[in-house]
Amino acid sequence: MNLRTKTFLLLSAVLLCSIILYVWVYARMDHQRLMAELEQHSRQQEYSFQAELNSTEMRMLQIATFVAHDEKVQQLFLLGKKAVELEGGDGGGELAAQVRMSLYEHVQESQKALARQFGFRQLHFHLDPGSLSFLRVYHPKTFGDRLDDIRHMIVVTNAQQKSTMGFETGRVHSGIRGATPVYAFDGSTKKQVHVGTLEAGTSFANMLALLSTNRPWLNAAVLLSREHLQANVWPDLLVEKQFIKGFLIEGTTSSQIKEFLARDDFSTLLTSPGHYLFQDGGKHYSFTSFPLRDFRGETDPDQPDAGLVIIWQDVSTKIAAYYENIRHLIVYGILLFILIELLMFYGLKFMTSSLQRELEKTREHDLASEKARQVAEETSRLKTEFLSTVGHELRTPLNTIIGLGEILRKSGLDHRQQDFIAKIKISSKKLLNMINEILFIAEIDMRAKVDMSNEYYHLAPLVRGIKDKFAIKAKEQKVNFEIDLAADLPDQINGYPGQLEQILSQLVGNAIKFGHGEDAILSVKLLKQEGDMVTLEFTVTDQGIGISAEQQEQIFQSFYQGDGAKNRKYEGAGLGLTIAQKICRQLGGEISVESTLGQGSCFSFQLTYKVPANGSALVSMADTATPEDEKENVSVQDIGIISELVQLLQRLEDPLAKMQPCRDIASKLKTRQWPEQLTADIEELTRLIDQYRFVEAREVVVRLKELIS
């Protein structure tokens, strides 16, 4: 095996390993990105479920409150309480039954109407203390049973005489409930007395149906554990219930959950809540599960979970797109490998052939030692030149790999991904160095990136320096070159003087070159000032040959020449305006041109600068400043804080309008130090967001925006 073959195989092995490593690292990063995206969607889905649950609880509480304010309901409920006490408690006797029937007949029509409109299932009247069932409107024949040990919502409402809401399981049904205390005017005592509690409730099935209507792409299921139901529901009602792996499906948007629960590999979701990817046949699903807590569990962390909430979504399209992207990456890697292999093969072949020819010539002309030495030196020179060319062709794809890795490094990766990119960079550079050594290349000729450093400097001396710089050239071209500086320009600005001088020099040089003995003017004027920021406009005008409309669209392109003849009158490679435009864009500006053929041209651009905050920013303004102006300048310091607050309020508008959680924005509002006059409203806003009271939160946002304006 000759040296050329060994070299080729070694380079091929190193190149193949680098490409494989790059593909593997990219695939891992893309997979992590996909997983992070799916987990983010899962958290949003959980927020959507919780928001819908809170909205349903609030709706039930509103229904209960509406019925509880009916005076006839209050009086009948009070009469029923007295009848039960008179007839010995529990369900009472004949008088209590008559009152119960009157109350039932009064509210049953309202219940039907409210159920049709708001999708709720039940009304239940409870007497205090504790929870004594007086009337189940949905099941009027069952009454008189004490529910103190299971209906903790009712016990709390009666004891504290304040409204409660949440999920709770009773003797008959589990549901989303809202409970409110009922008061009535007692004619015998002439006082308003507390009678008991009225509860309104609905099922998870109704809530999930509404969730599915608003978000049809989302599937959800609520599962209640066997232990939770056995501890609360009457045993005879559980006989006909169908449990799957210890859970009862209380409500779901899709019957597909039964198929999932029947599979053994789905049990992980039931035992370890979290986010998972699950494959069923040819489809992929993103699953999220989290514990379901009832009212008692929300207040007592030691209580067991009531069940489980499972949310899932079909993500087959995203998974397919991920695999398709990986396949494309592999194909591109193979094509890149083949291309570089061909370049190396023919390059090495051509190199060795050239060397062999040079050696043969050397042997033929090696008549003396001195002549042989000279031939060897010439051969070495040719070899160096040739390897420099071949090395460039080999380095180009490697530099592409290094460059792409550098771009990825700056794209907000975590530490692990940064480590992968660093390894790609190290391996690629090792390969580059190995090629340099094998091909005997002494050094890589790369132009360093321009090191831009900003500083405070005087604008007027810089512009006058441009005039001095081109004074001789203008005289040679018989061009009258002048500068025009506005009287209200800043004395100092903070920026990049070298880059500004390079742009102006290029434009002034062109104005003098194409000026045809006419006037050329460099002018600078102040466009606007906001606080310590000023916007300046730079204009270079000449009265020379001008530029046609067609040429104006192309003059900023590299190597473009307005004079396309072989014997051009004006020298230059056509890169000047390209360089000036790139530097101007780097500084945040854009060069524009206005010109008429034969009547001259006008190039202008605008740049924004920071000026010193010590009051000497503008010469004219410093001379005429008043105490009122100083007060105004002091208030400008709060503009940054107010601007940040306005941006956060604007970001809140969309999620609040859609009744979606936005605690991340609320957290930012909590961590900032705001102006004292806005602190109270901002604290109220964050509190309402934490309580999912989105309608009230929107009102606070409007009030804050009015205060700011």
FENGI-V55980 format. One record per backbone hydrogen bond with DSSP energy under -0.5 kcal/mol. CO is the residue of the C=O (numbers start at 1). NH is the residue of the N-H. If there is no record, write none. Layout:
CO&NH  CO&NH
This chain:
2&6  3&7  4&8  5&9  6&10  7&11  8&12  9&13  10&14  11&15  12&16  13&17  14&18  15&19  16&20  17&21  18&22  19&23  20&24  21&25  22&26  23&27  24&28  25&29  26&30  27&31  28&32  29&33  30&34  31&35  32&36  33&37  34&38  35&39  36&40  37&41  38&42  39&43  40&44  41&45  42&46  43&47  44&48  45&49  46&50  47&51  48&52  49&53  50&54  51&55  52&56  53&57  54&58  55&59  56&60  57&61  58&62  59&63  60&64  61&65  62&66  63&67  64&68  65&69  67&70  69&71  70&74  71&75  72&76  73&77  74&78  75&79  76&80  77&81  78&82  79&83  80&84  81&85  82&86  83&87  84&89  85&88  89&92  93&97  94&98  95&99  96&100  97&101  98&102  99&103  100&104  101&105  102&106  103&107  104&108  105&109  107&111  108&112  109&113  110&114  111&115  112&116  113&117  114&118  115&119  122&201  123&137  123&138  124&199  125&134  125&135  126&197  127&132  131&133  131&147  132&127  133&144  135&125  135&137  136&139  139&142  141&143  145&133  147&150  147&151  150&152  151&155  152&156  153&157  154&158  155&159  156&160  157&161  157&162  164&179  166&177  167&295  168&175  171&234  173&170  175&168  175&177  176&202  177&166  178&200  179&164  180&198  182&195  182&196  184&186  184&193  185&187  186&190  186&191  191&186  191&193  193&184  193&195  195&128  196&182  197&126  198&180  199&124  200&178  201&121  201&122  202&176  203&207  204&208  205&209  206&210  207&211  208&212  209&213  210&214  211&215  215&218  219&312  220&253  221&223  221&310  222&250  222&251  223&308  224&248  225&229  226&230  227&231  229&232  229&233  234&237  234&238  235&238  235&239  238&241  241&243  242&249  243&245  244&247  246&226  247&244  248&224  248&250  251&222  254&257  255&258  255&259  256&260  257&261  258&262  260&263  263&266  264&267  266&269  266&270  267&270  267&271  268&272  274&289  276&287  278&285  280&283  283&280  284&315  284&316  285&278  285&287  286&313  287&276  288&311  289&274  290&309  291&293  292&306  292&307  294&298  295&299  296&300  300&303  306&225  307&292  308&223  309&290  310&221  311&288  312&219  313&286  313&315  315&319  316&320  317&321  318&322  319&323  320&324  321&325  322&326  323&327  324&328  325&329  326&330  327&331  328&332  329&333  330&334  331&335  332&336  333&337  334&338  335&339  336&340  337&341  338&342  339&343  340&344  341&345  342&346  343&347  344&348  345&349  346&350  347&351  348&352  349&353  350&354  351&355  352&356  353&357  354&358  355&359  356&360  357&361  358&362  359&363  360&364  361&365  362&366  363&366  365&367  368&372  369&373  370&374  371&375  372&376  373&377  374&378  375&379  376&380  377&381  378&382  379&383  380&384  381&385  382&386  383&387  384&388  385&389  386&390  387&391  388&392  389&393  390&394  391&395  392&396  393&397  394&398  395&399  396&400  397&401  398&402  399&403  400&404  401&405  402&406  403&407  404&408  405&409  406&410  408&411  414&418  415&419  416&420  417&421  418&422  419&423  420&424  421&425  422&426  423&427  424&428  425&429  426&430  427&431  428&432  429&433  430&434  431&435  432&436  433&437  434&438  435&439  436&441  437&440  440&442  444&446  450&452  451&453  455&495  457&493  458&462  459&463  460&464  461&465  462&466  463&467  464&468  465&469  466&470  468&471  470&474  471&475  472&476  473&477  474&479  475&478  479&481  480&482  480&520  482&522  484&486  484&524  486&489  489&619  491&459  493&457  493&495  494&610  495&455  495&497  496&500  497&501  498&502  499&503  500&504  501&505  502&506  503&507  504&508  505&509  506&510  507&511  508&512  509&513  510&514  512&515  514&545  515&518  518&480  519&543  520&482  521&523  521&541  522&484  523&539  524&486  525&527  525&537  528&535  530&533  532&611  533&530  534&536  534&609  535&527  535&528  536&607  537&525  538&605  539&523  540&603  541&521  542&601  544&600  545&598  548&552  549&553  550&553  551&554  551&555  554&557  557&560  562&564  566&568  574&559  574&560  575&579  576&580  577&581  578&582  579&583  580&584  581&585  582&586  583&587  584&589  585&588  592&604  594&602  596&599  600&596  601&542  602&594  603&540  604&592  605&538  607&536  609&534  610&494  616&491  617&491  617&619  618&622  619&623  620&624  622&625  626&630  627&631  628&632  629&633  630&634  631&635  632&636  634&637  635&638  636&639  638&642  639&643  640&644  641&645  642&646  643&647  644&648  645&649  646&650  647&651  648&652  649&653  650&653  650&654  651&655  652&656  653&657  654&658  655&660  656&659  662&666  663&667  664&668  665&669  666&670  667&671  668&672  672&674  675&678  675&679  676&679  676&680  678&682  679&683  680&684  681&685  682&686  683&687  684&688  685&689  686&690  687&691  688&693  689&692  692&694  693&697  694&698  695&699  696&700  697&701  698&702  699&703  700&704  701&705  702&706  703&707  704&708  705&709
